[in-house]
Amino acid sequence: MPVQIFDLATHGRIKVTGEDRARLLHAMTTNHVQGLKPGEGLYAFFLNAQGRIQADVHILCFPDHLLLDTEPETRALVFEHLDRYIIADDAYVEDTTEATFCLALEGEGVLELAAGAALPAPSARFSHATAEPVTVAVISATGAPALRLYGPVEAKADLVTRLLAAGATEGTAAQLETARIRNFAPRFGADITAATLPQESQMMHAVHFQKGCYLGQEIVERVRSRGHVNRTLMGFRLEGDTAPATPTPLTVDGKETGEVTSSAATPDGVFGLAYVRVPHNKPGATVTIEGHPAQLFAPADI
């Protein structure tokens, strides 16, 4: 898709400072936060004691703080969760959402467009660079090539003007939703919920298996030793122009085997995400949705 600007103003932006900031987040998330160096980042889950995902976050490492970017639905939860677990730690949590902006710049040619707007264009996944007052990170909301831009709210209007002058167009929430579904980019609150196990989401780049203890680790390790979960998130494509509602069931031979979590009609047919139970959760398998055949695909098949 052409490069579009999406306003992610409602995303939570939480700043963590203090000498123990990395140690705290390392012990509370599924990924290796203590391994981060300034300019690097990662994607991680917060779990409960039962190993269920409570929130997902992108974490960016700066010389003097860590920045957490989370979905609107989990902004308060992440802040309160961190604040509750700070006991004797030298760590401080600040919700900077209202004072900052967050823009998604998504589409083919995004690096060239950023350069045309006099912005840094890091290329490694989750890496970031700052040209005051704007930080540019390699994070995608849609699964397309993308950059995510952060800065003080008073700098937002000027930045948008620069991006439009460089050739970007302003996208809508509906376009963002369609693109992420088409490209198998699950979103917390829709395809990932507080009932989801990490392995069910297929977003395993959020989990580091050699990092040591964290809340919910025992369940994650138990699932890994067992070798599988009973269902996984899969993409599907079906012919037609009507997207099924959620949670429309998926069936095989008349028996329910899963349910739709997101769907969108595109010029190439209807695409969606759905949880599909074993043994039907295989790329290339065919299921039935509202009487129509749908072919399943996994993230790597896009």
NUTI-710014 format. One line per 2 residues: their letters; for each residue x, y, z of C-alpha. Coordinates in steps of 0.2 Angstrom, whole numbers, always signed. Each point is the difference from the previous one (the first is absolute). Layout:
<rs>
A> X,Y,Z; ... $
</rs>
This chain:
<rs>
MP> +0,+0,+0; +6,+18,-2 $
VQ> +7,+9,+15; -13,+5,+12 $
IF> -1,+10,+16; -10,-8,+14 $
DL> -3,+9,+16; +3,-11,+15 $
AT> -4,+14,+13; -9,-12,+11 $
HG> +14,-13,+2; +7,+0,+17 $
RI> +18,+8,+2; +8,-5,+17 $
KV> +17,+6,+5; +10,-10,+12 $
TG> +16,+8,+8; +11,-4,+15 $
ED> +16,-12,+1; -11,-15,+2 $
RA> -12,+3,-15; +7,-14,-11 $
RL> +1,-12,+14; -18,+3,+5 $
LH> -7,-2,-18; +11,-15,-3 $
AM> -8,-9,+15; -17,+5,-5 $
TT> -1,-3,-19; +3,-15,-11 $
NH> +15,+8,-10; +19,+4,+4 $
VQ> -2,+18,+5; +17,+0,+9 $
GL> +9,-4,-16; -6,+16,-8 $
KP> +12,+14,-5; -5,+18,-4 $
GE> -7,+1,-17; -7,-18,+1 $
GL> -17,-6,+4; -11,-16,+1 $
YA> -18,-7,+1; -6,-8,+16 $
FF> -15,-6,+10; -5,+3,+18 $
LN> -8,-17,+6; -9,-4,+16 $
AQ> +4,-15,+11; -10,-11,-11 $
GR> +11,+4,-15; -14,+10,-9 $
IQ> +4,+16,-9; -5,+15,+9 $
AD> +7,+13,-12; +13,+1,-14 $
VH> +13,+14,-1; +14,+7,-11 $
IL> +14,+5,+11; +13,+13,-6 $
CF> +17,+2,+9; +7,+18,+2 $
PD> +15,+5,+10; -10,+6,+15 $
HL> -17,-9,-2; -10,-14,-7 $
LL> -16,+5,-10; -15,-12,-1 $
DT> -12,+1,-14; -16,-10,+3 $
EP> -18,-1,-6; -13,+12,+6 $
ET> -9,-14,+9; +15,-4,+10 $
RA> +7,+17,+4; -7,+1,+18 $
LV> +4,-18,+3; +18,+1,-4 $
FE> +3,+16,+10; -9,-7,+15 $
HL> +8,-17,-2; +18,+7,+0 $
DR> -4,+13,+14; -7,-14,+11 $
YI> +16,-11,-2; +12,+14,+4 $
IA> +5,-3,+18; +18,+3,+4 $
DD> +5,+3,-18; +8,+16,-6 $
AY> -13,+2,-14; -13,+13,-4 $
VE> -15,-2,-11; -7,+15,-10 $
DT> -15,+0,-12; +5,+12,-14 $
TE> -14,-3,-11; -9,+16,+1 $
AT> +16,+10,-2; +7,-9,-15 $
FC> -6,-6,-18; +2,-17,-8 $
LA> -2,-1,-19; +1,-16,-11 $
LE> +8,+2,-17; -4,-15,-10 $
GE> +2,-6,-18; +13,-4,-13 $
GV> +14,+13,-2; -2,+6,+18 $
LE> +19,+1,+3; +2,+11,-16 $
LA> -15,+11,+5; +7,+2,+18 $
AG> +17,+6,-8; -9,+12,-11 $
AA> -8,+7,+16; +17,+2,+8 $
LP> -3,-14,+13; +12,-14,+5 $
AP> -5,-16,-8; +7,-15,+11 $
SA> -3,-17,-9; +2,-13,+14 $
RF> -16,-7,+7; -5,+10,+16 $
SH> +16,+11,-2; -2,+19,+2 $
AT> +9,+16,-2; -4,+18,+5 $
AE> +1,+17,-9; -6,+12,+13 $
PV> -14,+1,+4; -6,-16,-10 $
TV> +5,-18,+3; -2,-12,-14 $
AV> -2,-19,+4; -2,-15,-12 $
IS> -17,-6,+6; -15,-5,-11 $
AT> -18,+0,+5; -5,-8,-17 $
GA> +13,-12,-4; +6,+11,-15 $
PA> +17,+9,+0; -3,+13,+13 $
LR> +8,+13,+12; -8,+7,+16 $
LY> +3,+18,+5; +0,+7,+18 $
GP> +2,+17,+7; -7,+14,+10 $
VE> -18,+4,-5; +4,+18,-5 $
AK> +12,-6,-13; -14,-11,-8 $
AD> -8,+12,-12; +17,+5,-8 $
LV> +5,-18,-2; -16,-5,-9 $
TR> +2,+15,-12; +18,-6,-4 $
LL> -6,-18,-3; -14,+6,-11 $
AA> +12,+11,-10; +11,-15,-2 $
GA> -14,-10,-8; -9,-9,+14 $
TE> -19,+0,+1; -11,-1,+15 $
GT> -8,-17,+3; -16,-4,+10 $
AA> -3,-12,+14; -9,-11,-12 $
QL> +15,-1,-12; +11,-4,+14 $
ET> -11,-14,+6; -2,-8,-17 $
AR> +19,+1,-3; +5,-9,+16 $
IR> -13,-14,-2; +6,-3,-18 $
NF> +18,-1,+6; -3,-11,+15 $
AP> +4,+14,+13; -11,-5,+15 $
RF> -5,+14,+13; -3,-2,+18 $
GA> -18,+3,+4; -5,-10,-16 $
DI> +11,-14,-4; +10,-1,+16 $
TA> -10,+1,+16; +2,-3,+19 $
AT> -4,-19,-4; +14,-2,-12 $
LP> +16,-10,+3; +15,+6,-9 $
QE> +2,-15,-11; -18,+1,-6 $
SQ> +4,+18,-7; +14,-6,-11 $
MM> +9,+16,+5; +15,-10,+7 $
HA> +12,+14,-3; -7,+7,+16 $
VH> +7,-14,+10; +18,-3,+5 $
FQ> +2,-18,+7; +17,+2,+8 $
KG> -2,+16,+9; -4,-6,+18 $
CY> -16,+2,+11; -14,+11,-4 $
LG> -19,+0,+5; -9,-14,-9 $
QE> +16,-9,-6; -4,-17,+8 $
IV> -15,-1,-12; +9,+5,-15 $
ER> +13,-13,+3; -13,-13,+4 $
VR> -8,+3,-17; +17,+0,-9 $
SR> +4,-17,+8; -16,-7,-5 $
GH> +3,+5,-18; -16,+8,-5 $
VN> -16,+10,+5; -17,-6,-4 $
RT> -3,+15,-12; +9,+14,-9 $
LM> -3,+16,-8; -1,-2,-19 $
GF> -4,+11,-15; -13,-4,-12 $
RL> -6,+5,-18; -17,-3,-7 $
EG> -8,+5,-16; -13,+13,+0 $
DT> -2,+18,+6; -9,-2,+17 $
AP> +11,-1,+15; -7,-12,+14 $
AT> -4,+7,+17; +9,-4,+15 $
PT> +0,-13,+8; -7,-10,-15 $
PL> +4,-18,+2; +11,-10,-12 $
TV> -5,-18,-4; +7,-16,-8 $
DG> -12,-13,-5; -14,+9,+9 $
KE> +10,+0,+17; +6,+17,+8 $
TG> +19,+1,+0; +2,+18,+4 $
EV> -6,+18,-1; +4,+16,-10 $
TS> +8,+14,+10; +2,+13,-14 $
SA> -4,+2,-18; +0,+12,-14 $
AT> -6,+1,-18; +13,+4,-13 $
PD> +1,+1,-19; +9,-17,+1 $
GV> -14,-8,+10; -4,-1,+19 $
FG> +15,-2,+12; -1,-4,+18 $
LA> +8,-7,+16; -8,-14,+10 $
YV> +5,-12,+13; +0,-18,-7 $
RV> +1,-16,+10; +11,-15,-2 $
PH> +1,-9,-12; -7,+13,-13 $
NK> +12,+14,+5; +12,-3,-15 $
PG> +5,+12,-14; -10,-5,-16 $
AT> -14,-9,+9; -18,+4,-5 $
VT> -13,+5,+12; -18,+6,-2 $
IE> -6,+17,+5; -19,+4,-2 $
GH> -1,-14,-13; +15,+6,-10 $
PA> +17,-8,-1; +15,+9,+7 $
QL> +18,-4,-1; +11,+2,+15 $
FA> +17,+8,+0; +14,+3,+13 $
PA> +10,+16,+3; +14,-6,-11 $
DI> -12,-4,-14; -5,+18,-4 $
</rs>
